[in-house]
Amino acid sequence: MESRWNRLKEDYVNYKWLMLKFSGEGLVGVSDDAWAELDKHSRSMPLSRFRDRPFQHYDTIAEMIGDR
């Protein structure tokens, strides 16, 4: 259970960073080269996992950790 929570927190932090980095543009317009560059510098899981699917638990976790 703890490892699942840690993974969700990590996904939240990564997705939040992406939303801030590409605010205004959204993730839809990010080029293949940009995704490759982001993945190259990612510490664990590739950030491109959010390319076609948003992080569905973003709002819930933000509320849980008081980041709203």
N, C-alpha and C positions, 0 to 999 in steps of 0.2 A: 504494500500500500504506500509506503514512504517513497519508494522509487517511482511510482506512478505520479505522486504529488510533485516530486522533484522534476520529473519530465514535463509536467504541465506548467510548472513555474518557469522552467527554461524556455519552453515554447512561448509562453506569455512574454517574457523579456525579449526574445528574438523578434517576435511579431510586432511588439510595441516599437522596437528600434526600427524595423522596416517601415512601419507606418509614419514614424517621425522623419526618417530619411527621405521617403518618397511622398511626403504630404503634398497634396495638391495634384500630383501626377497619378497617384494610385499605383498598384502593383501590375495592373494590366498592361501598361505601356513600357514596362521594364524590358530591355533588350536581352537577347540570349547571352551576349557578351557580358552584360552587367550581372546577370544571374551567375554566370561562370566565375566572375571575379568575386562576387559575394560568397559563393560556395568555397572558393579557394581560401578565404580568410576566416571561414566559420570554424569555431573551436570543436564542435561535436557534430551534430546533424547538419546536413546541407540546408541552407536557407531557402533554396529553390523548392523545398517541400510545400511552401506557401504560395507558390506561383499560380497554381490553378485552383487551390482550395484554401480559403481563409481559415484562420485559427478559430474554430467554432466556439471555443470556451473563453474567448478573450474578455467579453463583457462580464461574465460570471466571475472569473478569477480577479479581474480588476476590482469588482465589488467586494470580493472576499478579503483581498489584501489591503483594501482602503485606498486604492489608486484611482479614485474617481473624484 
